[in-house]
Amino acid sequence: MTGLVLLIPIALFCGLVGLAAFFWSMKSGQYDDMDGAALRILIDDDAPAAVSKEPHA
């Protein structure tokens, strides 16, 4: 029983810290562009090597 007296306030404090971190991330714009990160993986940034039209000697 004395363990619960210690564990319940610790659990509530951890929950409040997590909730505060969530609201801070919402305020700082962490979740503004959810589709951009998902679609960014599909963009191919590597340009193909230039093909030379000169005949090889």
C-alpha distance matrix in Angstrom:
0.0 3.8 5.3 5.4 6.9 9.3 10.0 10.9 13.5 14.8 15.4 17.1 19.1 20.3 21.3 23.2 24.9 26.0 27.2 29.1 30.7 31.8 33.4 35.0 36.5 37.8 39.4 41.0 42.7 41.0 41.3 44.8 46.9 45.0 48.3 50.0 47.8 48.1 51.9 52.4 51.9 54.9 57.3 59.5 60.3 62.5 66.1 68.4 70.8 74.1 76.8 80.1 83.3 85.5 86.9 85.8 88.6
3.8 0.0 3.8 5.4 5.2 6.8 8.9 10.4 12.0 13.2 14.7 16.3 17.7 19.1 20.6 22.2 23.6 25.1 26.6 28.0 29.5 31.1 32.6 33.9 35.6 37.1 38.5 39.9 41.8 40.2 40.9 44.4 46.5 44.9 48.3 49.7 47.5 48.1 51.8 52.1 51.7 54.9 57.1 59.3 59.8 61.9 65.6 68.0 70.2 73.5 76.4 79.5 82.8 84.9 86.4 85.2 88.0
5.3 3.8 0.0 3.8 5.4 5.3 6.1 8.5 10.6 10.8 12.0 14.4 15.7 16.5 18.2 20.2 21.2 22.4 24.2 25.8 27.0 28.5 30.4 31.6 33.0 34.7 36.2 37.5 39.2 37.4 38.1 41.7 43.6 41.9 45.3 46.6 44.2 44.8 48.6 48.8 48.3 51.4 53.7 55.8 56.3 58.4 62.1 64.4 66.7 70.0 72.8 75.9 79.2 81.3 82.7 81.6 84.3
5.4 5.4 3.8 0.0 3.8 5.2 4.9 5.7 8.5 9.6 10.0 11.8 13.8 14.9 15.9 17.9 19.5 20.6 21.9 23.8 25.3 26.4 28.1 29.7 31.1 32.5 34.1 35.6 37.3 35.6 36.1 39.5 41.6 39.9 43.3 44.9 42.7 43.2 46.9 47.4 47.0 50.1 52.4 54.7 55.4 57.6 61.2 63.6 66.0 69.3 72.1 75.3 78.5 80.7 82.3 81.2 84.1
6.9 5.2 5.4 3.8 0.0 3.8 5.9 6.0 7.1 9.2 10.7 11.6 13.1 15.0 16.3 17.5 19.2 20.9 22.0 23.3 25.2 26.7 27.9 29.3 31.2 32.6 33.8 35.4 37.4 36.0 36.7 40.0 42.4 41.0 44.5 45.9 43.9 44.6 48.3 48.7 48.5 51.7 53.8 56.1 56.6 58.9 62.5 65.1 67.4 70.6 73.5 76.7 79.9 82.1 83.8 82.8 85.7
9.3 6.8 5.3 5.2 3.8 0.0 3.8 5.8 6.0 6.6 8.9 10.5 11.1 12.7 14.7 16.0 17.0 18.8 20.5 21.6 23.0 24.9 26.4 27.3 29.1 30.9 32.0 33.3 35.4 33.9 34.9 38.3 40.5 39.2 42.7 43.9 41.7 42.6 46.3 46.4 46.2 49.5 51.4 53.6 54.0 56.2 59.8 62.4 64.6 67.8 70.8 73.9 77.2 79.2 80.9 79.8 82.6
10.0 8.9 6.1 4.9 5.9 3.8 0.0 3.8 5.7 5.1 6.0 8.6 9.8 10.5 12.2 14.2 15.2 16.4 18.2 19.8 21.0 22.5 24.3 25.5 26.9 28.6 30.2 31.4 33.2 31.4 32.2 35.7 37.7 36.2 39.6 40.9 38.7 39.4 43.1 43.4 43.0 46.3 48.4 50.6 51.1 53.3 57.0 59.4 61.8 65.0 67.9 71.0 74.3 76.4 78.0 77.0 79.9
10.9 10.4 8.5 5.7 6.0 5.8 3.8 0.0 3.8 5.4 5.1 6.2 8.5 9.9 10.5 12.3 14.2 15.3 16.4 18.2 19.9 21.1 22.5 24.2 25.8 27.0 28.5 30.2 31.9 30.4 30.9 34.3 36.5 35.1 38.5 40.1 38.1 38.8 42.5 42.9 42.9 45.9 48.1 50.5 51.1 53.6 57.1 59.7 62.2 65.3 68.2 71.4 74.6 76.9 78.6 77.7 80.7
13.5 12.0 10.6 8.5 7.1 6.0 5.7 3.8 0.0 3.8 5.4 5.0 6.0 8.6 9.7 10.4 12.2 14.1 15.1 16.2 18.2 19.8 20.9 22.2 24.2 25.6 26.7 28.3 30.4 29.2 30.0 33.2 35.7 34.6 38.3 39.5 37.7 38.7 42.3 42.6 42.7 45.9 47.8 50.3 50.6 53.1 56.6 59.4 61.8 64.8 67.9 71.0 74.2 76.4 78.3 77.4 80.4
14.8 13.2 10.8 9.6 9.2 6.6 5.1 5.4 3.8 0.0 3.8 5.5 5.1 6.2 8.6 9.9 10.5 12.3 14.2 15.2 16.5 18.4 20.0 20.9 22.6 24.4 25.6 26.8 28.9 27.3 28.4 31.8 34.0 32.9 36.4 37.5 35.4 36.5 40.1 40.2 40.2 43.5 45.3 47.6 47.9 50.3 53.8 56.5 58.8 61.9 64.9 68.0 71.2 73.4 75.2 74.3 77.1
15.4 14.7 12.0 10.0 10.7 8.9 6.0 5.1 5.4 3.8 0.0 3.8 5.4 5.1 6.1 8.6 9.9 10.6 12.2 14.2 15.3 16.5 18.4 19.8 21.1 22.7 24.3 25.7 27.3 25.6 26.3 29.7 31.9 30.4 33.9 35.2 33.2 34.0 37.7 38.0 37.9 41.1 43.1 45.6 46.1 48.5 52.1 54.7 57.1 60.3 63.2 66.4 69.5 71.8 73.6 72.8 75.7
17.1 16.3 14.4 11.8 11.6 10.5 8.6 6.2 5.0 5.5 3.8 0.0 3.8 5.5 5.0 6.2 8.6 9.9 10.4 12.2 14.2 15.2 16.4 18.2 19.9 21.0 22.4 24.2 26.0 24.7 25.3 28.5 31.0 29.8 33.5 34.9 33.2 34.1 37.7 38.1 38.4 41.5 43.4 46.0 46.5 49.2 52.6 55.4 57.9 60.9 63.9 67.1 70.2 72.6 74.5 73.8 76.9
19.1 17.7 15.7 13.8 13.1 11.1 9.8 8.5 6.0 5.1 5.4 3.8 0.0 3.8 5.4 5.1 6.2 8.6 9.8 10.4 12.3 14.2 15.3 16.3 18.3 20.0 20.9 22.4 24.5 23.4 24.5 27.7 30.2 29.4 33.1 34.1 32.3 33.7 37.2 37.3 37.7 40.9 42.5 45.0 45.2 47.9 51.3 54.1 56.5 59.5 62.6 65.7 68.9 71.1 73.1 72.4 75.3
20.3 19.1 16.5 14.9 15.0 12.7 10.5 9.9 8.6 6.2 5.1 5.5 3.8 0.0 3.8 5.4 5.1 6.2 8.6 9.8 10.5 12.3 14.3 15.2 16.5 18.5 19.9 21.0 22.8 21.2 22.3 25.7 27.9 26.8 30.4 31.4 29.4 30.6 34.2 34.2 34.4 37.7 39.4 41.8 42.1 44.6 48.1 50.8 53.3 56.3 59.4 62.4 65.6 67.9 69.8 69.0 72.0
21.3 20.6 18.2 15.9 16.3 14.7 12.2 10.5 9.7 8.6 6.1 5.0 5.4 3.8 0.0 3.8 5.4 5.1 6.1 8.5 9.8 10.5 12.4 14.1 15.3 16.6 18.4 19.9 21.4 19.9 20.4 23.8 26.1 24.9 28.5 29.9 28.1 29.1 32.7 33.1 33.5 36.5 38.4 41.0 41.5 44.2 47.6 50.4 53.0 56.0 59.0 62.2 65.3 67.7 69.6 69.0 72.1
23.2 22.2 20.2 17.9 17.5 16.0 14.2 12.3 10.4 9.9 8.6 6.2 5.1 5.4 3.8 0.0 3.8 5.4 5.0 6.0 8.5 9.7 10.5 12.0 14.1 15.2 16.3 18.1 20.1 19.2 20.0 23.0 25.8 25.1 28.8 30.0 28.6 29.9 33.3 33.6 34.3 37.4 39.0 41.7 42.0 44.8 48.1 51.1 53.7 56.5 59.6 62.7 65.8 68.2 70.3 69.8 72.9
24.9 23.6 21.2 19.5 19.2 17.0 15.2 14.2 12.2 10.5 9.9 8.6 6.2 5.1 5.4 3.8 0.0 3.8 5.5 5.1 6.1 8.6 10.0 10.4 12.3 14.3 15.2 16.3 18.5 17.3 18.8 21.9 24.5 23.9 27.7 28.4 26.7 28.4 31.8 31.6 32.3 35.6 37.0 39.5 39.5 42.3 45.6 48.6 51.0 53.9 57.1 60.1 63.2 65.5 67.6 67.0 70.0
26.0 25.1 22.4 20.6 20.9 18.8 16.4 15.3 14.1 12.3 10.6 9.9 8.6 6.2 5.1 5.4 3.8 0.0 3.8 5.4 5.0 6.2 8.7 9.8 10.6 12.4 14.3 15.3 16.8 15.1 16.1 19.5 21.8 20.8 24.5 25.5 23.7 25.1 28.6 28.7 29.2 32.4 34.0 36.6 36.9 39.7 43.0 45.9 48.5 51.4 54.5 57.6 60.7 63.1 65.1 64.5 67.6
27.2 26.6 24.2 21.9 22.0 20.5 18.2 16.4 15.1 14.2 12.2 10.4 9.8 8.6 6.1 5.0 5.5 3.8 0.0 3.8 5.4 5.0 6.3 8.5 9.9 10.6 12.3 14.3 15.7 14.7 15.2 18.2 20.9 20.2 24.0 25.2 24.0 25.3 28.6 29.0 30.0 32.9 34.5 37.3 37.7 40.7 43.9 46.9 49.6 52.3 55.4 58.6 61.5 64.1 66.2 65.9 69.1
29.1 28.0 25.8 23.8 23.3 21.6 19.8 18.2 16.2 15.2 14.2 12.2 10.4 9.8 8.5 6.0 5.1 5.4 3.8 0.0 3.8 5.4 5.2 6.1 8.6 9.8 10.5 12.2 14.4 13.9 15.2 17.9 20.9 20.8 24.7 25.4 24.3 26.1 29.3 29.3 30.5 33.6 34.7 37.5 37.5 40.5 43.7 46.8 49.4 52.0 55.3 58.3 61.3 63.7 66.0 65.6 68.7
30.7 29.5 27.0 25.3 25.2 23.0 21.0 19.9 18.2 16.5 15.3 14.2 12.3 10.5 9.8 8.5 6.1 5.0 5.4 3.8 0.0 3.8 5.5 5.0 6.2 8.6 9.8 10.5 12.5 11.3 13.0 16.0 18.6 18.4 22.2 22.7 21.2 23.2 26.4 26.1 27.2 30.4 31.5 34.2 34.1 37.0 40.2 43.3 45.8 48.5 51.8 54.8 57.8 60.2 62.5 62.0 65.1
31.8 31.1 28.5 26.4 26.7 24.9 22.5 21.1 19.8 18.4 16.5 15.2 14.2 12.3 10.5 9.7 8.6 6.2 5.0 5.4 3.8 0.0 3.8 5.4 5.2 6.3 8.7 10.0 10.9 9.6 10.3 13.5 16.1 15.6 19.4 20.4 19.2 20.9 24.0 24.3 25.4 28.4 29.7 32.6 32.9 36.0 39.1 42.2 44.9 47.5 50.7 53.8 56.7 59.3 61.5 61.2 64.4
33.4 32.6 30.4 28.1 27.9 26.4 24.3 22.5 20.9 20.0 18.4 16.4 15.3 14.3 12.4 10.5 10.0 8.7 6.3 5.2 5.5 3.8 0.0 3.8 5.4 5.0 6.1 8.6 10.1 10.2 10.9 13.2 16.4 16.6 20.5 21.3 20.8 22.6 25.5 25.8 27.4 30.2 31.2 34.3 34.3 37.6 40.5 43.8 46.5 48.9 52.2 55.2 58.1 60.6 63.0 62.9 66.2
35.0 33.9 31.6 29.7 29.3 27.3 25.5 24.2 22.2 20.9 19.8 18.2 16.3 15.2 14.1 12.0 10.4 9.8 8.5 6.1 5.0 5.4 3.8 0.0 3.8 5.4 5.1 6.1 8.7 9.0 11.0 13.0 16.2 17.0 20.7 20.9 20.2 22.6 25.3 25.0 26.7 29.7 30.4 33.2 32.9 36.1 39.0 42.3 44.9 47.2 50.6 53.5 56.5 58.9 61.4 61.2 64.3
36.5 35.6 33.0 31.1 31.2 29.1 26.9 25.8 24.2 22.6 21.1 19.9 18.3 16.5 15.3 14.1 12.3 10.6 9.9 8.6 6.2 5.2 5.4 3.8 0.0 3.8 5.4 5.1 6.3 5.4 7.6 10.1 12.8 13.4 17.1 17.3 16.4 18.8 21.5 21.2 22.9 25.9 26.6 29.5 29.3 32.5 35.5 38.8 41.4 43.8 47.1 50.1 53.0 55.5 57.9 57.8 60.9
37.8 37.1 34.7 32.5 32.6 30.9 28.6 27.0 25.6 24.4 22.7 21.0 20.0 18.5 16.6 15.2 14.3 12.4 10.6 9.8 8.6 6.3 5.0 5.4 3.8 0.0 3.8 5.5 5.4 5.9 6.4 8.2 11.6 12.3 16.0 16.7 16.6 18.6 21.2 21.4 23.4 26.0 26.8 30.0 30.0 33.4 36.2 39.5 42.3 44.6 47.8 50.8 53.6 56.3 58.7 58.8 62.1
39.4 38.5 36.2 34.1 33.8 32.0 30.2 28.5 26.7 25.6 24.3 22.4 20.9 19.9 18.4 16.3 15.2 14.3 12.3 10.5 9.8 8.7 6.1 5.1 5.4 3.8 0.0 3.8 5.5 7.8 9.1 9.8 13.4 15.0 18.5 18.6 18.8 21.3 23.4 23.4 25.7 28.3 28.6 31.7 31.4 34.8 37.4 40.8 43.5 45.6 49.0 51.9 54.6 57.2 59.8 59.9 63.2
41.0 39.9 37.5 35.6 35.4 33.3 31.4 30.2 28.3 26.8 25.7 24.2 22.4 21.0 19.9 18.1 16.3 15.3 14.3 12.2 10.5 10.0 8.6 6.1 5.1 5.5 3.8 0.0 3.8 5.9 8.6 9.1 12.2 14.1 17.5 16.9 16.8 19.8 21.8 21.1 23.5 26.2 26.3 29.1 28.5 31.9 34.5 38.0 40.5 42.6 46.0 48.8 51.6 54.1 56.8 56.8 59.9
42.7 41.8 39.2 37.3 37.4 35.4 33.2 31.9 30.4 28.9 27.3 26.0 24.5 22.8 21.4 20.1 18.5 16.8 15.7 14.4 12.5 10.9 10.1 8.7 6.3 5.4 5.5 3.8 0.0 3.8 5.5 5.3 8.4 10.6 13.8 13.4 13.7 16.5 18.4 18.0 20.6 23.1 23.2 26.3 25.9 29.4 31.9 35.4 38.1 40.2 43.5 46.4 49.1 51.8 54.4 54.6 57.8
41.0 40.2 37.4 35.6 36.0 33.9 31.4 30.4 29.2 27.3 25.6 24.7 23.4 21.2 19.9 19.2 17.3 15.1 14.7 13.9 11.3 9.6 10.2 9.0 5.4 5.9 7.8 5.9 3.8 0.0 3.8 5.8 7.8 8.9 12.4 12.0 11.4 14.1 16.5 16.1 18.1 20.9 21.4 24.4 24.3 27.6 30.4 33.7 36.5 38.8 42.1 45.1 47.9 50.5 53.0 52.9 56.2
41.3 40.9 38.1 36.1 36.7 34.9 32.2 30.9 30.0 28.4 26.3 25.3 24.5 22.3 20.4 20.0 18.8 16.1 15.2 15.2 13.0 10.3 10.9 11.0 7.6 6.4 9.1 8.6 5.5 3.8 0.0 3.8 5.8 6.0 9.8 10.5 10.4 12.3 14.8 15.3 17.3 19.7 20.6 23.9 24.3 27.8 30.5 33.7 36.7 39.0 42.1 45.2 47.9 50.7 53.1 53.2 56.6
44.8 44.4 41.7 39.5 40.0 38.3 35.7 34.3 33.2 31.8 29.7 28.5 27.7 25.7 23.8 23.0 21.9 19.5 18.2 17.9 16.0 13.5 13.2 13.0 10.1 8.2 9.8 9.1 5.3 5.8 3.8 0.0 3.8 6.2 9.0 9.3 10.6 12.7 14.3 14.7 17.5 19.4 19.8 23.2 23.5 27.1 29.5 32.8 35.8 37.8 41.0 44.0 46.5 49.4 52.0 52.3 55.8
46.9 46.5 43.6 41.6 42.4 40.5 37.7 36.5 35.7 34.0 31.9 31.0 30.2 27.9 26.1 25.8 24.5 21.8 20.9 20.9 18.6 16.1 16.4 16.2 12.8 11.6 13.4 12.2 8.4 7.8 5.8 3.8 0.0 3.8 5.6 5.5 7.3 9.3 10.5 11.1 14.0 15.7 16.1 19.6 20.1 23.7 26.1 29.2 32.4 34.4 37.5 40.6 43.1 46.0 48.5 48.9 52.4
45.0 44.9 41.9 39.9 41.0 39.2 36.2 35.1 34.6 32.9 30.4 29.8 29.4 26.8 24.9 25.1 23.9 20.8 20.2 20.8 18.4 15.6 16.6 17.0 13.4 12.3 15.0 14.1 10.6 8.9 6.0 6.2 3.8 0.0 3.8 5.7 6.2 7.0 9.2 10.6 12.7 14.4 15.8 19.3 20.4 23.8 26.4 29.3 32.6 34.9 37.7 41.0 43.5 46.5 48.7 49.0 52.5
48.3 48.3 45.3 43.3 44.5 42.7 39.6 38.5 38.3 36.4 33.9 33.5 33.1 30.4 28.5 28.8 27.7 24.5 24.0 24.7 22.2 19.4 20.5 20.7 17.1 16.0 18.5 17.5 13.8 12.4 9.8 9.0 5.6 3.8 0.0 3.8 5.6 5.1 6.1 8.4 10.6 11.5 12.9 16.6 18.1 21.5 23.8 26.6 30.0 32.2 34.9 38.3 40.5 43.6 45.9 46.3 49.9
50.0 49.7 46.6 44.9 45.9 43.9 40.9 40.1 39.5 37.5 35.2 34.9 34.1 31.4 29.9 30.0 28.4 25.5 25.2 25.4 22.7 20.4 21.3 20.9 17.3 16.7 18.6 16.9 13.4 12.0 10.5 9.3 5.5 5.7 3.8 0.0 3.8 5.4 5.3 5.8 8.9 10.2 10.6 14.2 15.1 18.7 21.0 24.0 27.3 29.4 32.3 35.6 38.0 41.0 43.3 43.8 47.3
47.8 47.5 44.2 42.7 43.9 41.7 38.7 38.1 37.7 35.4 33.2 33.2 32.3 29.4 28.1 28.6 26.7 23.7 24.0 24.3 21.2 19.2 20.8 20.2 16.4 16.6 18.8 16.8 13.7 11.4 10.4 10.6 7.3 6.2 5.6 3.8 0.0 3.8 5.5 5.1 7.0 9.5 10.5 13.7 14.6 17.9 20.7 23.6 26.7 29.2 32.2 35.5 38.1 40.9 43.1 43.2 46.7
48.1 48.1 44.8 43.2 44.6 42.6 39.4 38.8 38.7 36.5 34.0 34.1 33.7 30.6 29.1 29.9 28.4 25.1 25.3 26.1 23.2 20.9 22.6 22.6 18.8 18.6 21.3 19.8 16.5 14.1 12.3 12.7 9.3 7.0 5.1 5.4 3.8 0.0 3.8 5.7 6.2 7.9 10.1 13.4 15.2 18.3 21.1 23.5 26.9 29.4 32.0 35.5 38.0 41.0 42.9 43.1 46.6
51.9 51.8 48.6 46.9 48.3 46.3 43.1 42.5 42.3 40.1 37.7 37.7 37.2 34.2 32.7 33.3 31.8 28.6 28.6 29.3 26.4 24.0 25.5 25.3 21.5 21.2 23.4 21.8 18.4 16.5 14.8 14.3 10.5 9.2 6.1 5.3 5.5 3.8 0.0 3.8 5.4 5.5 7.1 10.7 12.8 15.9 18.3 20.8 24.3 26.6 29.1 32.6 34.9 38.0 40.1 40.5 44.1
52.4 52.1 48.8 47.4 48.7 46.4 43.4 42.9 42.6 40.2 38.0 38.1 37.3 34.2 33.1 33.6 31.6 28.7 29.0 29.3 26.1 24.3 25.8 25.0 21.2 21.4 23.4 21.1 18.0 16.1 15.3 14.7 11.1 10.6 8.4 5.8 5.1 5.7 3.8 0.0 3.8 5.4 5.5 8.7 9.9 13.2 15.9 18.7 21.9 24.3 27.2 30.5 33.1 36.0 38.2 38.4 41.9
51.9 51.7 48.3 47.0 48.5 46.2 43.0 42.9 42.7 40.2 37.9 38.4 37.7 34.4 33.5 34.3 32.3 29.2 30.0 30.5 27.2 25.4 27.4 26.7 22.9 23.4 25.7 23.5 20.6 18.1 17.3 17.5 14.0 12.7 10.6 8.9 7.0 6.2 5.4 3.8 0.0 3.8 5.6 7.9 9.8 12.4 15.4 17.7 21.0 23.8 26.4 29.9 32.5 35.3 37.2 37.2 40.6
54.9 54.9 51.4 50.1 51.7 49.5 46.3 45.9 45.9 43.5 41.1 41.5 40.9 37.7 36.5 37.4 35.6 32.4 32.9 33.6 30.4 28.4 30.2 29.7 25.9 26.0 28.3 26.2 23.1 20.9 19.7 19.4 15.7 14.4 11.5 10.2 9.5 7.9 5.5 5.4 3.8 0.0 3.8 6.3 9.3 11.7 14.2 16.1 19.6 22.2 24.5 28.1 30.5 33.5 35.3 35.6 39.2
57.3 57.1 53.7 52.4 53.8 51.4 48.4 48.1 47.8 45.3 43.1 43.4 42.5 39.4 38.4 39.0 37.0 34.0 34.5 34.7 31.5 29.7 31.2 30.4 26.6 26.8 28.6 26.3 23.2 21.4 20.6 19.8 16.1 15.8 12.9 10.6 10.5 10.1 7.1 5.5 5.6 3.8 0.0 3.8 6.1 9.1 11.2 13.7 17.2 19.5 22.1 25.5 27.9 31.0 33.1 33.5 37.0
59.5 59.3 55.8 54.7 56.1 53.6 50.6 50.5 50.3 47.6 45.6 46.0 45.0 41.8 41.0 41.7 39.5 36.6 37.3 37.5 34.2 32.6 34.3 33.2 29.5 30.0 31.7 29.1 26.3 24.4 23.9 23.2 19.6 19.3 16.6 14.2 13.7 13.4 10.7 8.7 7.9 6.3 3.8 0.0 3.8 5.6 7.9 10.1 13.6 16.1 18.7 22.1 24.7 27.6 29.6 29.8 33.4
60.3 59.8 56.3 55.4 56.6 54.0 51.1 51.1 50.6 47.9 46.1 46.5 45.2 42.1 41.5 42.0 39.5 36.9 37.7 37.5 34.1 32.9 34.3 32.9 29.3 30.0 31.4 28.5 25.9 24.3 24.3 23.5 20.1 20.4 18.1 15.1 14.6 15.2 12.8 9.9 9.8 9.3 6.1 3.8 0.0 3.8 6.2 9.5 12.4 14.7 17.9 21.0 23.9 26.5 28.8 28.9 32.3
62.5 61.9 58.4 57.6 58.9 56.2 53.3 53.6 53.1 50.3 48.5 49.2 47.9 44.6 44.2 44.8 42.3 39.7 40.7 40.5 37.0 36.0 37.6 36.1 32.5 33.4 34.8 31.9 29.4 27.6 27.8 27.1 23.7 23.8 21.5 18.7 17.9 18.3 15.9 13.2 12.4 11.7 9.1 5.6 3.8 0.0 3.8 6.4 8.9 11.8 14.8 18.0 21.0 23.5 25.5 25.5 28.8
66.1 65.6 62.1 61.2 62.5 59.8 57.0 57.1 56.6 53.8 52.1 52.6 51.3 48.1 47.6 48.1 45.6 43.0 43.9 43.7 40.2 39.1 40.5 39.0 35.5 36.2 37.4 34.5 31.9 30.4 30.5 29.5 26.1 26.4 23.8 21.0 20.7 21.1 18.3 15.9 15.4 14.2 11.2 7.9 6.2 3.8 0.0 3.8 6.4 8.5 11.7 14.8 17.7 20.3 22.6 22.8 26.3
68.4 68.0 64.4 63.6 65.1 62.4 59.4 59.7 59.4 56.5 54.7 55.4 54.1 50.8 50.4 51.1 48.6 45.9 46.9 46.8 43.3 42.2 43.8 42.3 38.8 39.5 40.8 38.0 35.4 33.7 33.7 32.8 29.2 29.3 26.6 24.0 23.6 23.5 20.8 18.7 17.7 16.1 13.7 10.1 9.5 6.4 3.8 0.0 3.8 6.3 8.7 12.1 15.0 17.6 19.5 19.8 23.3
70.8 70.2 66.7 66.0 67.4 64.6 61.8 62.2 61.8 58.8 57.1 57.9 56.5 53.3 53.0 53.7 51.0 48.5 49.6 49.4 45.8 44.9 46.5 44.9 41.4 42.3 43.5 40.5 38.1 36.5 36.7 35.8 32.4 32.6 30.0 27.3 26.7 26.9 24.3 21.9 21.0 19.6 17.2 13.6 12.4 8.9 6.4 3.8 0.0 3.8 6.3 9.3 12.6 14.7 16.6 16.6 20.0
74.1 73.5 70.0 69.3 70.6 67.8 65.0 65.3 64.8 61.9 60.3 60.9 59.5 56.3 56.0 56.5 53.9 51.4 52.3 52.0 48.5 47.5 48.9 47.2 43.8 44.6 45.6 42.6 40.2 38.8 39.0 37.8 34.4 34.9 32.2 29.4 29.2 29.4 26.6 24.3 23.8 22.2 19.5 16.1 14.7 11.8 8.5 6.3 3.8 0.0 3.8 6.3 9.4 11.8 14.2 14.8 18.2
76.8 76.4 72.8 72.1 73.5 70.8 67.9 68.2 67.9 64.9 63.2 63.9 62.6 59.4 59.0 59.6 57.1 54.5 55.4 55.3 51.8 50.7 52.2 50.6 47.1 47.8 49.0 46.0 43.5 42.1 42.1 41.0 37.5 37.7 34.9 32.3 32.2 32.0 29.1 27.2 26.4 24.5 22.1 18.7 17.9 14.8 11.7 8.7 6.3 3.8 0.0 3.8 6.4 9.0 11.0 11.9 15.5
80.1 79.5 75.9 75.3 76.7 73.9 71.0 71.4 71.0 68.0 66.4 67.1 65.7 62.4 62.2 62.7 60.1 57.6 58.6 58.3 54.8 53.8 55.2 53.5 50.1 50.8 51.9 48.8 46.4 45.1 45.2 44.0 40.6 41.0 38.3 35.6 35.5 35.5 32.6 30.5 29.9 28.1 25.5 22.1 21.0 18.0 14.8 12.1 9.3 6.3 3.8 0.0 3.8 5.5 8.1 9.2 12.7
83.3 82.8 79.2 78.5 79.9 77.2 74.3 74.6 74.2 71.2 69.5 70.2 68.9 65.6 65.3 65.8 63.2 60.7 61.5 61.3 57.8 56.7 58.1 56.5 53.0 53.6 54.6 51.6 49.1 47.9 47.9 46.5 43.1 43.5 40.5 38.0 38.1 38.0 34.9 33.1 32.5 30.5 27.9 24.7 23.9 21.0 17.7 15.0 12.6 9.4 6.4 3.8 0.0 3.8 6.4 9.0 12.3
85.5 84.9 81.3 80.7 82.1 79.2 76.4 76.9 76.4 73.4 71.8 72.6 71.1 67.9 67.7 68.2 65.5 63.1 64.1 63.7 60.2 59.3 60.6 58.9 55.5 56.3 57.2 54.1 51.8 50.5 50.7 49.4 46.0 46.5 43.6 41.0 40.9 41.0 38.0 36.0 35.3 33.5 31.0 27.6 26.5 23.5 20.3 17.6 14.7 11.8 9.0 5.5 3.8 0.0 3.8 6.4 9.0
86.9 86.4 82.7 82.3 83.8 80.9 78.0 78.6 78.3 75.2 73.6 74.5 73.1 69.8 69.6 70.3 67.6 65.1 66.2 66.0 62.5 61.5 63.0 61.4 57.9 58.7 59.8 56.8 54.4 53.0 53.1 52.0 48.5 48.7 45.9 43.3 43.1 42.9 40.1 38.2 37.2 35.3 33.1 29.6 28.8 25.5 22.6 19.5 16.6 14.2 11.0 8.1 6.4 3.8 0.0 3.8 6.3
85.8 85.2 81.6 81.2 82.8 79.8 77.0 77.7 77.4 74.3 72.8 73.8 72.4 69.0 69.0 69.8 67.0 64.5 65.9 65.6 62.0 61.2 62.9 61.2 57.8 58.8 59.9 56.8 54.6 52.9 53.2 52.3 48.9 49.0 46.3 43.8 43.2 43.1 40.5 38.4 37.2 35.6 33.5 29.8 28.9 25.5 22.8 19.8 16.6 14.8 11.9 9.2 9.0 6.4 3.8 0.0 3.8
88.6 88.0 84.3 84.1 85.7 82.6 79.9 80.7 80.4 77.1 75.7 76.9 75.3 72.0 72.1 72.9 70.0 67.6 69.1 68.7 65.1 64.4 66.2 64.3 60.9 62.1 63.2 59.9 57.8 56.2 56.6 55.8 52.4 52.5 49.9 47.3 46.7 46.6 44.1 41.9 40.6 39.2 37.0 33.4 32.3 28.8 26.3 23.3 20.0 18.2 15.5 12.7 12.3 9.0 6.3 3.8 0.0
